[in-house]
Amino acid sequence: MKTFAYSPRGGRRIRSVWGGGGALVLGALMALGGMGGAQAAPAPAGTKIGNQALATFMDANNIRQESKSNEALTMVEFVGAFTLTADNTKSAAAGNTVPMAHTLVNNGNDKDTFLIKVVDATSSSPTMTKITIYPDANGTGSPSGTPLCSSDATLSATPCSPNGVPVTVAGNGGAFRFVVAYGVPSTAGTGWVGKGTVTASVPTLTSTPSGTTSGAYTTTTQTNTDTINLTNGAAFTVSKSISIPAVKAPNNKDWPAASTSVKPSVAGSVCSSTWDASKPNGVTVDPRCNYTVYTINYSNTGASAGAFSFKDNIPSGMTYVTGSAVWSGNGGVALAEPATAPPVNFTVSGNNLSTTVPAVAANQTGSVSFVVLVNSTAKPDGSNTGNVALYGTTDCPASSIDTCAVTPTNRPPVSVSQVYAVAASSTAGTTTSDSSSPLALPASNAAPENNLVVMPSVAANGWVRFTNHVVNTGNGTDTFNMKVGANSGFPANTQFDFFKSDGLTPLLDTNNDGIADTGPLDPGAASIIIVKVTVPPTTPVGSGPLSARIDAISAGSGSTVLDSVWDQVGIVTTSALVDLTNTAAGSTDPNSGDVGTGPSNAPTTTQAATPGVAAQFSLFVKNNDSINATYSLSASQSQTFPGTLPAGWTVKFYASGTTCSASTLPAELSSITVNAGQQTGLVACVTPPTTAVTTSSTQSIYFQVKSTTNASTGAIVSDIKLDAVTLNPATKKQLLLTNSQTGQVQPGGTTSYIHTLQNASAAPQSCGPFNVTVTSPDAGWTYSVATVDSSGTPTNLTGQLPVLAAGSEVKLRITVNAPAGAVDKFINNATITVTDASANACGTANNVDSTSVLLGNQVGMVKEQAIDASCNGVAGAFSTNTLTLKPGACVIYRITATNNGVTPVTKVFINDMVPSYTSLTATQPSDKCVASSNATGGPVNFANTPGSVGVTCGADSVVIPSGGTLTMKFGVKLDPVVP
């Protein structure tokens, strides 16, 4: 059995493949998503799938109200699936080594370890002399690199274990390519046949590193058969690769670059498909046109000479460059088109190439290479680019090429559609490039380009650091050169230095073009660049603003693609007129000191915190000016201000002497006044999100003080300092309580909510027992707590909740009792807190249920789920319990909205969404949307717009009386694992 730590939900665009009938009635959650025609990847093992439903209705006063349901959750189990391809048949003479290519693809929903084994079980006598397994990272179909294992000790390789060689392969389509090289015995006689059995299997014991077992697989073993037929004639081993041969290109030119990662040519550009001897590489110097080189390598492993033939029908995403083909036997000279006589027969018809080398001696090798243009229509999925060539395994003359050249080569992997684009900005996450290039100095840092970083001041003979953000917005890995593109106001001797995000490590020139760069960035990856600007001592005090344009230039694009951000200093001062430090004396450490203009390279102070618990920082503000000043207080995750904090983090400032953990805190500060020449202390409370974490991480926090009026120099002055918070797991365990809900109640009435408490810690860590409390500031409101078993039966909780093992859960029903005198439309917020009361110390989790008082009516919401075992729209038993299912399983949700009030409600809709990693099943329940028999004004309708992820049930005209219900059902299928 495979166990998992908790994984976040979501992470993929949801597909909807079924459209429900009925009138189109769209509710509040009719969000749109993408529809993909291809099979989506299944949810990674351990993912939890689920969401809440929402009911909307009009109350007796014709006021729109809402109610949220509980959350129904499904845990995704591991499912293993893999394929091994392919069978091979080749001929060879005695004494030769024959390579056979294979590919292992892991189609399961998690990485796993497989055993690759090759045995000689059915060869004729004598058996093969050696069997060696090589990796084939580039998919050339030929041995490369260090052997994984071998039966030949002379290769200095690890002996092949009887159990096989372990290889770990990523899930959801990860591939491992390898080549098995067989040694044909030199004593093999007429009629000898070699048979190699290649096996990929899942270990019967727990495998590493994923912890799966063979029981998670429908098929635990895949087998290929490699056959070698002994021949006294010619026999050919062939591979196709994207590579430059050992010989020169036509006209003795250098070949164009050959890469398995190619980009399409720019649409609308004029790109030659004919070899041009006047060009340095025979094609073009236009960077909008892209080419690559294919090489067909062949080797006669037979006993005598023979003709070698192959055909290559180049797919539509590429175009053969006429006049570019070269045979290795005559390097630097293009093959004639057509060439109908030895040494090579060669004909071309559009993208169809036919080649025959008439007389290839035994043990002779050779190659035919040619150039292709990567068209602008080349597709990223390789569907119109990658292909195989067909060849003849034995003597195959040109006259018989159509019938004897039928054996496919390997298919070299091709990564297509590299598009170069970059966004440089003042803030993280900006992916919009400048509207013009190069960028003119903007008047202000206006959205959406975020292209101006402003530091208020710099001292003469001092320095200031700017934080710039560079994002690779292309769709392929790229490197970006960093340069000062323009200078507006900085003196001639100003020094500009580029550093990595730590502010200490200089940027290097990783691509050997003489310019400091970001290093390779994957698509969507971001890099923080620190620009240190040092002004000379002769810089006039009071001068400014001083600006410099920083360009991020795509090296892969040939430096034609760039984006810019401007770094600007407001004014030059004599010294730091305000100083922000962690201590009264401050630190002068050259790396982390906070005395003087900041920020420092490294944090001055690092405090530890746990989720939801504040870290406390002491701050001191010293006014070095001759006049009193008031300074605003702010914080950011970068040195850019105004800035943002990471999602879920908060920073609050208080007077000196405050303790962040105190139950009662003083008034929060937004500014502080400091007299001339004086220093004043304060406290910053930095609180991370309450979300539990399993590993430690460090978050930078920049603090800024900024004068609210001009200093004595006539300028606004400020200082920034860098501190950090190390966020540690509370106990390296995880306690989850889901989820906060909303509902209504009448004065003197009751309503209830279902919550799920789960120990989401990694096995075998237990949590509990637990204290459960429900608190509210509102007088007269009372609450009771009950546990709910799998049948839905509640049992009042009179003491502590018992211990929960890792991965287990318990349902809690919170009943809310409103006072008889509750005022209409009053909202009660009840906090449900569950605290681990033992030495296990799993921490605390809480939810808040919001209950609105309605004089006439209230609607309660319950979401349940059941297994649809046959995926035919027929549900098993419904419950609020978490399900654990494999990819490909089906679930039916049932959401019931009940009018618990005394007066009818109208315009009732239930809204929900198809969860991530699922799609609507083809066969839905027959009762998708049903109102109780006492409802009037219908009919009610179920609606889902094809291509959307929202589902809804209800009608504007429906009236649900007291005690009446509206029920929606819909079925989803967890995205399956496809072998």
JOJO-V719848 format. One record per backbone hydrogen bond with DSSP energy under -0.5 kcal/mol. NH is the residue of the N-H (numbers start at 1). CO is the residue of the C=O. Records with the same first field share a line. If there is no record, write none. Layout:
NH=CO, CO
This chain:
6=760
7=46
15=918
20=18
25=23
26=24
30=27
31=29
33=947
36=34
45=109
46=76
47=44
48=7
49=47, 74
53=70
54=911
55=67
56=909
57=65
58=906
59=63
62=59
65=57
67=55
68=742
69=53
72=51, 70
73=71
74=49
75=883
76=47
77=75, 885
80=216
83=105
85=103
88=225
90=227
92=229
93=301
95=184
96=93
98=182
100=180
102=178
103=85
104=176
105=83, 103
106=174
107=81, 105
108=81
109=79
112=169
114=167
115=201
116=114, 165
117=115, 199
119=197
121=119, 195
122=195
124=193
129=183
130=183
132=181
133=149
134=132, 179
135=146
136=177
139=136
144=135
148=133
149=133
150=158
151=131
153=151
155=152
156=153
157=152
160=150
161=159
164=161
165=116
166=164
167=114
169=112
172=108
173=106
174=106, 170
176=104
178=102
179=134
180=100
181=132, 179
182=98, 180
183=130
184=96, 182
188=185
192=189
194=228
196=226
197=119
198=196, 224
199=117, 197
200=222
201=115
202=220
203=113
207=212
211=207
214=203
216=213
217=214
218=80
222=200
224=198
226=196
227=88, 225
228=194
229=90
230=192, 228
231=92
236=393
237=299
239=297
241=295
243=241, 293
249=253
251=332
252=249, 332
253=249, 250
254=280
259=257
262=260, 415
265=374
266=288
269=266
271=269
275=322
276=282
277=275
279=276
282=279
287=285
289=286
290=374
292=372
294=370
295=241
296=368
297=239, 295
298=366
299=237
300=364
301=235, 299
302=235
303=233
304=233
306=360
308=357
309=307
310=355
311=390
312=353
314=312, 351
317=384
318=315
319=373
321=371
322=273, 320
324=321
326=369
327=333
328=367
330=327
331=328
332=248
333=330
335=325
338=346
339=346
340=338
344=341
345=356
346=339, 344
347=354
349=352
352=349
353=312, 351
354=347
355=310
356=345
357=308
358=356
360=306
361=359
363=300
364=361
366=298
368=296
369=326
370=294
372=292
373=319
374=290
375=317, 373
378=375
382=379
385=382
386=382
390=311
391=407
392=309
396=307
400=397
401=398
403=400
404=400
405=401
406=391, 404
407=391
409=389
412=410
415=260
416=380, 414
418=262
419=417
423=471
425=469
426=450
430=427
433=431
446=444
449=446
450=446
453=566
454=452
455=568
458=571
460=573
461=536
462=459
464=533
466=531
468=466, 529
469=425
470=527
471=423
472=525
473=421, 471
474=421
475=419
476=419
478=521
480=519
481=479, 553
482=516
483=481, 551
485=483, 549
486=549
488=547
489=487
490=547
494=491
495=534
497=532
499=530
500=505
503=500
506=504
507=498
510=508
512=509
517=508
518=480
521=478
524=472
525=522
527=470
529=468, 527
530=499, 528
531=466, 529
532=497, 530
533=464, 531
534=495, 532
535=462, 533
539=536
542=572
543=540
545=569
546=569
547=488
548=567
549=486
550=548, 565
551=483, 549
552=563
553=481, 551
554=561
555=479, 553
556=479
558=555
559=554
562=560
563=552
565=550
566=451
567=548
568=453
569=546
570=455
571=456
572=543
573=458
577=575
579=622
581=579, 620
593=589
594=587
595=587
601=591
602=591
604=722
607=724
609=726
611=728
612=689
613=610
615=686
617=684
619=682
620=581
621=680
622=579, 620
623=621, 678
624=577, 622
625=577
629=674
631=672
632=706
633=670
634=704
636=702
637=644
649=646
650=687
652=685
653=669
654=683
656=681
658=655
660=658
662=659
669=653
672=631
674=629
677=623, 625
678=675
680=621
682=619
683=654
684=617
685=652
686=615, 684
687=650, 685
688=613, 686
697=727
699=725
701=723
702=636
703=721
704=634
705=719
706=632
707=717
708=630
711=715
714=711
719=705
721=703
723=701, 721
724=605
725=699
726=607
727=697, 725
728=609, 726
736=758
738=756
743=850
745=852
748=819
749=746
751=816
753=814
755=753, 812
756=738
757=755, 810
758=736, 756
759=808
760=734, 758
761=734
765=762
767=804
769=801
770=801
771=835
773=833
775=831
781=778
782=817
784=815
786=813
787=795
788=811
789=793
792=789
795=787
797=785
798=796
801=770
804=767
807=759
808=805
810=757
811=788
812=755
813=786
814=753, 812
815=784, 813
816=751, 814
817=782
818=749, 816
822=819
825=853
826=823
828=826, 851
829=827
830=828, 849
831=775, 829
832=830, 847
833=773, 831
834=845
835=771, 833
836=843
837=769, 835
841=838
845=834
847=832
849=830
850=741, 848
851=828, 849
852=743, 850
853=826
854=745, 852
860=898
862=896
864=862, 894
865=879
866=892
868=890
869=867
871=868
875=873
876=867
879=865
883=73
885=75
888=974
889=886
891=972
892=866
893=970
894=864
895=968
896=862, 894
897=895, 966
898=860, 896
899=964
900=858, 898
901=858
902=856
903=856
905=960
906=58
907=956, 958
909=56
910=953
911=54
912=951
914=949
918=915
919=973
921=971
924=922
928=926
930=967
932=965
935=932
936=959
941=954
943=952
948=945
949=31
950=31
951=912
952=943
953=910
954=941
955=908
958=955
959=936
960=905
961=959
963=899
964=961
966=897
967=930
968=895
969=928
970=893
972=891
973=919
974=889
975=917
978=976
979=977
